[in-house]
Amino acid sequence: LSNKLKKTWQSKKPKNTLKHIGVEIELISKLNKLDMQTLIVNNDLEEFVQVKDDGSIETDSENGFYYAHELCIISPEKKIDKVIKKLCGILRGNSSVNSTCGLHVHLDMRRRNPEKSYINLFKMQPLLYSMVPASRTENDYCYPSLDYVYRPVTEWHRLGRYVGINRASFYNHKTIEVRLHSGTLNADKIINWVKLLIKIVDTKGLSRDTCMVYEMSEVKRKLKIRGNLNKNMVERVNRFKSEHRNSDLAVA
């Protein structure tokens, strides 16, 4: 057990050249760090999940959530659904989120063009921010990216890191990090968000110009999203539409 526990505090990196996904889930919990690590091990998730502290999260002692954790997941894209569902399942009842929690996704750039991927994400910022509470637009840790030009960042610094689309993560992790989603332990929400981000970075032709996309009809035309993913996207935009009514960064 001790060797498996060690894996829960070791940083995770891809072990092969397959495209991977990193997901950082910020949460509050009734479980202390050792209890959380033990839960991860007992459910055979130590190969995928690292348990970290996060001082930016406010706990809720009145309801018994005394501890703040950041669970960092690394998985091949083809396995991420299974890992997320299992992890969220074992957190049910012992953990929660509040307005100080966020959800960050690291998109693997080892087999992608980081410049094109960044511009694709930049163009879809109105869609992405329209799918989350308006408070995320003004959040100090994920404010909107204003620079449409991809400039490799050579240092891990505040101005490079705390934006919705964080290209600074490429320096340390060979990823582009999308930081703007609000905290959640809902597996379906996380999985749909990850699938949408993958769809955006893998869509060809988006980076030919640098104008943001502000029309939902144009979003659908460019991304060619179908089925449940399209349904989820539309539902979330409609859910937060009233919050973004006066926003300069929202789809119509």
C-alpha positions as CSV (number, residue, x, y, z in Angstrom):
1,L,0.0,0.0,0.0
2,S,2.8,2.4,0.8
3,N,4.3,2.3,-2.7
4,K,0.8,2.9,-4.2
5,L,0.3,5.8,-1.8
6,K,3.5,7.4,-3.0
7,K,2.1,7.4,-6.5
8,T,-0.7,9.6,-5.3
9,W,1.6,12.5,-4.5
10,Q,3.9,12.0,-7.5
11,S,3.3,14.2,-10.6
12,K,1.9,12.4,-13.6
13,K,3.3,12.5,-17.0
14,P,2.4,10.6,-20.2
15,K,4.1,7.3,-20.5
16,N,3.9,7.0,-24.2
17,T,3.3,9.0,-27.4
18,L,-0.5,8.6,-27.4
19,K,-2.4,11.9,-27.0
20,H,-3.2,12.5,-23.4
21,I,-5.5,14.7,-21.4
22,G,-4.8,16.4,-18.1
23,V,-7.7,17.4,-15.9
24,E,-7.3,19.3,-12.6
25,I,-10.4,19.1,-10.3
26,E,-10.4,21.6,-7.4
27,L,-12.7,20.6,-4.6
28,I,-13.5,20.7,-0.9
29,S,-13.8,17.5,1.1
30,K,-14.6,15.8,4.4
31,L,-11.5,13.7,3.7
32,N,-8.0,14.8,4.8
33,K,-5.1,14.3,2.4
34,L,-4.2,10.8,3.6
35,D,-7.8,9.7,3.5
36,M,-8.2,11.0,0.0
37,Q,-5.0,9.3,-1.2
38,T,-6.2,6.0,0.4
39,L,-9.5,6.3,-1.4
40,I,-7.7,6.8,-4.7
41,V,-5.5,3.7,-4.1
42,N,-8.4,1.5,-2.9
43,N,-10.1,2.3,-6.3
44,D,-7.0,1.6,-8.4
45,L,-6.6,5.2,-9.6
46,E,-3.1,5.9,-8.3
47,E,-1.6,5.6,-11.9
48,F,-3.8,8.4,-13.1
49,V,-4.5,10.7,-10.1
50,Q,-2.2,13.0,-8.0
51,V,-3.5,14.6,-4.8
52,K,-2.3,18.2,-4.3
53,D,-3.0,21.1,-1.9
54,D,-4.5,24.3,-3.2
55,G,-4.4,27.4,-1.1
56,S,-6.7,29.4,-3.4
57,I,-9.8,27.2,-2.4
58,E,-12.0,28.2,0.5
59,T,-13.3,25.4,2.6
60,D,-16.8,25.1,4.2
61,S,-16.4,23.9,7.8
62,E,-20.0,24.6,8.7
63,N,-21.0,21.7,6.4
64,G,-18.1,19.5,7.3
65,F,-15.9,20.2,4.3
66,Y,-12.7,21.0,6.1
67,Y,-10.1,20.2,3.5
68,A,-9.2,21.6,0.1
69,H,-7.7,19.4,-2.6
70,E,-6.6,19.6,-6.2
71,L,-6.9,16.2,-8.0
72,C,-4.6,16.2,-11.1
73,I,-5.5,13.5,-13.6
74,I,-3.4,12.4,-16.5
75,S,-4.9,9.8,-18.9
76,P,-4.8,8.8,-22.6
77,E,-7.7,10.5,-24.4
78,K,-9.3,7.2,-25.1
79,K,-9.4,6.3,-21.3
80,I,-10.3,9.7,-19.9
81,D,-14.1,9.1,-19.8
82,K,-13.6,5.9,-17.7
83,V,-11.2,7.6,-15.3
84,I,-13.4,10.6,-14.8
85,K,-16.5,8.6,-14.2
86,K,-14.8,6.3,-11.7
87,L,-13.2,9.2,-9.8
88,C,-16.3,11.3,-9.6
89,G,-18.2,8.3,-8.4
90,I,-16.0,7.7,-5.4
91,L,-16.1,11.4,-4.5
92,R,-19.9,11.3,-4.2
93,G,-21.0,12.1,-0.7
94,N,-17.6,13.0,0.7
95,S,-16.6,16.0,-1.5
96,S,-18.1,19.0,-3.1
97,V,-17.3,22.3,-4.9
98,N,-18.0,26.0,-4.3
99,S,-17.4,29.2,-6.1
100,T,-13.7,29.2,-5.3
101,C,-13.2,25.9,-7.1
102,G,-12.3,25.6,-10.8
103,L,-11.7,22.9,-13.4
104,H,-8.6,23.1,-15.6
105,V,-8.0,21.0,-18.7
106,H,-4.5,20.4,-20.2
107,L,-4.5,19.6,-23.9
108,D,-1.6,17.6,-25.1
109,M,0.5,19.5,-27.7
110,R,3.2,16.9,-28.4
111,R,1.4,15.7,-31.5
112,R,-0.5,19.0,-32.3
113,N,0.6,22.3,-33.6
114,P,0.4,24.6,-30.5
115,E,0.1,27.8,-32.5
116,K,-3.0,26.5,-34.5
117,S,-4.5,25.0,-31.4
118,Y,-4.1,28.2,-29.4
119,I,-5.7,30.3,-32.2
120,N,-8.6,27.8,-32.5
121,L,-9.2,28.1,-28.7
122,F,-8.9,31.9,-28.9
123,K,-11.5,32.1,-31.6
124,M,-13.9,30.1,-29.6
125,Q,-13.5,32.1,-26.4
126,P,-17.0,33.6,-26.7
127,L,-18.5,30.1,-26.9
128,L,-16.4,28.8,-24.0
129,Y,-17.2,31.7,-21.6
130,S,-20.8,31.6,-22.6
131,M,-20.9,28.0,-21.3
132,V,-19.8,28.9,-17.7
133,P,-21.0,31.4,-15.1
134,A,-20.3,35.1,-15.8
135,S,-18.2,35.2,-12.7
136,R,-15.5,33.2,-14.5
137,T,-14.9,36.1,-16.9
138,E,-13.9,38.4,-14.0
139,N,-12.0,35.7,-12.0
140,D,-8.4,36.6,-11.3
141,Y,-7.3,33.1,-12.2
142,C,-8.9,32.7,-15.6
143,Y,-9.5,36.1,-17.2
144,P,-10.1,36.1,-21.0
145,S,-7.1,35.9,-23.2
146,L,-6.6,39.1,-25.2
147,D,-3.6,38.1,-27.3
148,Y,-4.6,36.3,-30.5
149,V,-0.9,35.8,-31.5
150,Y,0.7,32.6,-30.2
151,R,3.9,33.6,-28.4
152,P,5.8,30.8,-26.7
153,V,6.2,31.7,-23.0
154,T,9.6,30.8,-21.5
155,E,8.8,31.5,-17.9
156,W,6.0,30.3,-15.5
157,H,4.8,33.7,-14.4
158,R,1.5,35.2,-13.3
159,L,0.6,37.1,-16.5
160,G,1.3,34.0,-18.6
161,R,-0.5,31.6,-16.4
162,Y,-3.7,33.1,-15.0
163,V,-5.7,33.4,-18.2
164,G,-8.6,31.3,-19.6
165,I,-6.4,29.9,-22.3
166,N,-2.9,29.4,-20.8
167,R,-0.1,28.9,-23.3
168,A,2.5,29.2,-20.5
169,S,1.9,25.6,-19.6
170,F,3.6,24.6,-22.8
171,Y,6.9,25.5,-21.3
172,N,6.7,23.0,-18.4
173,H,4.2,20.4,-19.7
174,K,3.9,20.6,-23.5
175,T,0.2,21.5,-23.1
176,I,-2.2,24.3,-23.6
177,E,-4.3,24.7,-20.4
178,V,-7.9,25.8,-20.5
179,R,-8.7,27.2,-17.0
180,L,-12.1,28.9,-17.3
181,H,-14.6,26.2,-16.3
182,S,-16.2,26.5,-12.9
183,G,-15.7,23.7,-10.4
184,T,-17.7,20.5,-10.8
185,L,-17.8,16.9,-9.7
186,N,-20.3,16.0,-12.4
187,A,-18.6,13.4,-14.6
188,D,-20.8,14.1,-17.6
189,K,-20.1,17.9,-17.5
190,I,-16.4,17.2,-17.3
191,I,-16.4,14.7,-20.1
192,N,-18.5,16.9,-22.4
193,W,-16.2,19.9,-21.7
194,V,-13.1,17.8,-22.5
195,K,-14.6,16.5,-25.7
196,L,-15.5,20.0,-26.8
197,L,-12.0,21.3,-26.2
198,I,-10.5,18.4,-28.2
199,K,-12.9,19.1,-31.0
200,I,-11.9,22.7,-31.1
201,V,-8.1,22.1,-31.2
202,D,-8.5,19.4,-33.8
203,T,-10.8,21.3,-36.2
204,K,-8.9,22.2,-39.3
205,G,-9.1,25.7,-40.9
206,L,-10.1,27.7,-37.8
207,S,-6.8,29.4,-37.5
208,R,-6.9,30.9,-41.0
209,D,-8.1,34.2,-39.5
210,T,-8.0,35.5,-35.9
211,C,-11.5,36.8,-35.4
212,M,-13.5,35.5,-32.5
213,V,-16.7,33.6,-33.3
214,Y,-19.7,35.3,-31.7
215,E,-22.6,33.6,-33.5
216,M,-23.9,30.1,-32.5
217,S,-24.8,29.3,-36.1
218,E,-21.2,30.0,-37.0
219,V,-19.9,27.9,-34.1
220,K,-21.9,24.9,-35.3
221,R,-20.8,25.4,-38.9
222,K,-17.1,25.6,-38.1
223,L,-17.0,22.8,-35.4
224,K,-19.5,20.4,-37.0
225,I,-20.7,19.3,-33.6
226,R,-23.4,16.7,-33.5
227,G,-25.5,14.6,-31.1
228,N,-25.2,14.8,-27.3
229,L,-22.2,17.1,-27.4
230,N,-24.2,19.7,-29.4
231,K,-27.1,19.3,-27.0
232,N,-24.9,19.9,-24.0
233,M,-23.3,22.9,-25.6
234,V,-26.6,24.6,-26.5
235,E,-28.1,23.8,-23.0
236,R,-25.2,25.4,-21.2
237,V,-25.2,28.5,-23.4
238,N,-28.9,28.9,-22.8
239,R,-28.5,28.3,-19.0
240,F,-26.0,31.2,-18.6
241,K,-27.4,33.5,-21.3
242,S,-29.0,35.9,-18.9
243,E,-25.7,36.3,-17.0
244,H,-23.9,37.2,-20.2
245,R,-26.5,39.6,-21.5
246,N,-24.2,42.7,-21.1
247,S,-21.0,40.8,-21.8
248,D,-18.7,41.7,-24.7
249,L,-17.5,38.1,-24.7
250,A,-20.5,35.8,-25.5
251,V,-22.2,34.0,-28.4
252,A,-25.6,35.0,-29.6
